[in-house]
Amino acid sequence: MPIPTEPIGSIPRPQSLQKAMQAFAAGSLPAEEMDRLFDAAVRETIEQFEATGSPVITDGEQTKPSFATYPLTGLQNLAPDGVVIPFEDGHTRQLPRLSEGPFRYSTYAGSFLP
């Protein structure tokens, strides 16, 4: 008996997009090129959803730097030297560290929706 499921949220980014995001963060890739690559990744994700007949179509969070940190982007009370999380495939993700308080939510995930 099949169990109906739908992927909603983050879809794995292509390796080429991950490398481009790293290059952009390092300042070696122009914003215009990064935007072009984001657009292509979103189009590909949507096409994949459509090809499977998914009733739910999302951007797969292709443009978000990290599922764990995108709501925090731009906050002034964070430092970049937080805990490092190692993943099975060898890559790591470093979370920000709260550098001063008081901590209050000022960005909500819903603000990223149209």
C-alpha positions in Angstrom: 0.0 0.0 0.0 1.6 3.3 -1.0 1.9 6.1 1.5 1.4 9.5 -0.2 4.1 11.9 0.6 5.2 15.3 -0.8 8.6 17.0 -0.3 7.9 20.4 1.2 10.9 22.5 2.2 14.5 22.1 1.3 15.5 20.1 -1.8 19.2 19.2 -2.1 21.1 21.8 -4.0 23.2 20.8 -7.0 27.0 20.6 -6.2 27.6 23.4 -8.8 25.2 25.7 -6.9 26.8 24.9 -3.6 30.2 25.8 -5.0 28.8 29.0 -6.5 27.3 30.0 -3.2 30.7 29.5 -1.5 32.4 31.5 -4.2 29.8 34.3 -3.8 30.3 34.3 0.0 34.1 34.6 -0.6 33.5 37.6 -2.9 34.8 35.8 -6.1 31.4 35.6 -7.9 29.3 38.6 -8.9 25.8 39.0 -7.5 24.4 39.0 -11.1 25.9 35.6 -11.8 24.7 34.2 -8.4 21.2 35.4 -9.2 21.3 33.7 -12.6 22.4 30.4 -11.0 19.7 30.7 -8.3 17.1 31.3 -11.0 18.3 28.2 -12.9 18.2 26.1 -9.8 14.7 27.2 -8.9 13.5 26.5 -12.5 15.0 23.0 -12.4 13.5 22.3 -9.0 10.0 23.4 -10.2 10.4 21.3 -13.3 11.3 18.2 -11.2 8.2 18.8 -9.1 6.0 19.1 -12.2 7.5 16.0 -13.8 6.5 13.9 -10.7 3.0 15.3 -10.8 3.5 16.8 -7.3 0.4 18.8 -6.1 2.8 21.0 -4.1 5.3 23.1 -6.0 8.0 25.0 -4.1 11.4 26.6 -4.9 13.0 23.9 -2.8 14.7 26.7 -0.8 17.4 26.8 -3.5 18.3 30.5 -2.7 18.5 30.1 1.0 22.1 29.8 2.4 21.0 27.3 5.1 17.7 25.9 6.3 18.9 26.6 9.9 20.2 30.2 9.5 18.2 32.0 6.8 15.8 33.6 9.3 18.8 35.0 11.1 20.5 36.6 8.2 21.3 40.2 8.8 20.8 40.3 12.6 23.3 42.5 14.3 23.6 40.4 17.5 25.2 37.4 15.9 28.8 36.4 15.5 30.0 33.9 12.8 32.0 31.7 15.1 29.3 29.4 16.5 29.2 25.6 16.6 30.3 23.6 13.5 28.1 20.7 12.5 29.8 18.0 10.4 27.7 16.1 7.9 28.1 12.5 6.7 29.2 13.6 3.2 32.1 15.6 4.7 30.8 19.1 4.4 30.2 21.2 7.5 27.8 23.9 8.5 28.7 26.6 11.0 25.9 28.2 13.0 26.1 31.7 14.2 26.7 32.5 17.9 24.5 34.9 19.8 26.9 37.7 20.7 24.7 40.0 22.7 21.2 40.1 24.1 18.5 40.3 24.7 17.4 37.8 22.0 14.1 38.6 20.5 12.6 37.2 17.3 12.6 39.9 14.7 12.5 37.8 11.5 9.9 35.1 10.9 10.0 32.5 8.1 6.7 33.9 6.8 8.4 37.2 5.9 10.2 35.2 3.1 6.9 34.3 1.5 5.3 36.4 -1.3 
